[in-house]
Amino acid sequence: MDTEARLRVNENGRVVIPASFRKALDINAGDELLLRLENDELRITTLKRRLERARRRIRRYIKPGRSLAEELIAERREAAKRE
């Protein structure tokens, strides 16, 4: 797969992401994309990839079998009892 492509912006400000790039990034019709300016460059990723990257970072600090969601729910239930 090429790692660089040359594109033209149309009158509406649109560009077409080449199929090889969409395939490599697992971008499908209807996917939500995130755009970020970084050092004068436009970076594109999908919401699902961003969430997975965040999950991988968090997993490094969480012991296997521990559920932060379950802990949060338990905390909220306790707080509701005290109200």
C-alpha positions as CSV (number, residue, x, y, z in Angstrom):
1,M,0.0,0.0,0.0
2,D,1.2,3.5,-0.8
3,T,1.8,5.7,2.3
4,E,1.2,8.9,0.4
5,A,-1.2,10.2,-2.2
6,R,-1.7,13.4,-4.1
7,L,-5.3,14.6,-4.2
8,R,-7.2,17.7,-5.4
9,V,-9.8,19.5,-3.4
10,N,-13.0,20.0,-5.3
11,E,-15.1,23.2,-5.4
12,N,-17.0,22.1,-2.3
13,G,-13.8,21.5,-0.3
14,R,-14.1,17.8,-0.6
15,V,-11.4,15.1,-1.2
16,V,-11.8,11.4,-1.9
17,I,-9.8,9.1,0.4
18,P,-8.2,6.5,-1.9
19,A,-9.6,3.0,-1.5
20,S,-6.2,1.6,-0.4
21,F,-6.1,4.1,2.5
22,R,-9.7,3.4,3.5
23,K,-9.0,-0.4,3.5
24,A,-5.8,0.0,5.5
25,L,-7.6,2.2,8.1
26,D,-10.8,0.1,8.0
27,I,-12.9,3.1,7.0
28,N,-16.3,2.2,5.8
29,A,-19.3,4.1,4.5
30,G,-21.1,5.8,7.4
31,D,-18.0,5.7,9.8
32,E,-17.4,8.7,11.9
33,L,-14.1,10.3,11.2
34,L,-12.0,12.6,13.4
35,L,-9.8,15.3,11.9
36,R,-7.0,16.9,13.8
37,L,-4.5,19.6,12.9
38,E,-1.0,18.6,14.1
39,N,2.2,20.5,13.2
40,D,0.5,22.0,10.1
41,E,-0.7,18.6,9.0
42,L,-4.2,17.1,8.8
43,R,-4.5,13.8,10.6
44,I,-7.6,11.6,10.0
45,T,-8.7,8.6,12.1
46,T,-11.9,6.9,12.9
47,L,-13.8,7.2,16.1
48,K,-13.6,3.5,16.7
49,R,-9.8,3.6,16.3
50,R,-9.5,6.5,18.7
51,L,-11.6,4.7,21.3
52,E,-9.5,1.5,20.9
53,R,-6.3,3.4,21.3
54,A,-7.6,4.9,24.5
55,R,-8.7,1.5,25.8
56,R,-5.3,0.1,25.1
57,R,-3.7,2.9,27.1
58,I,-6.0,2.4,30.0
59,R,-5.6,-1.4,30.1
60,R,-2.0,-0.9,31.0
61,Y,-3.1,0.4,34.4
62,I,-6.0,-1.9,35.1
63,K,-5.6,-5.4,36.6
64,P,-7.1,-8.2,34.6
65,G,-10.7,-9.0,35.8
66,R,-11.3,-5.5,37.2
67,S,-14.2,-3.6,35.7
68,L,-14.1,0.1,36.1
69,A,-17.7,0.3,34.8
70,E,-18.9,-2.0,37.5
71,E,-17.0,0.0,40.1
72,L,-18.6,3.2,38.9
73,I,-22.0,1.7,39.0
74,A,-21.5,0.5,42.5
75,E,-20.2,4.0,43.6
76,R,-23.3,5.6,42.0
77,R,-25.6,3.2,43.7
78,E,-24.0,4.0,47.1
79,A,-24.2,7.7,46.5
80,A,-27.9,7.4,45.5
81,K,-28.6,5.5,48.8
82,R,-27.1,8.4,50.8
83,E,-29.2,11.0,49.0
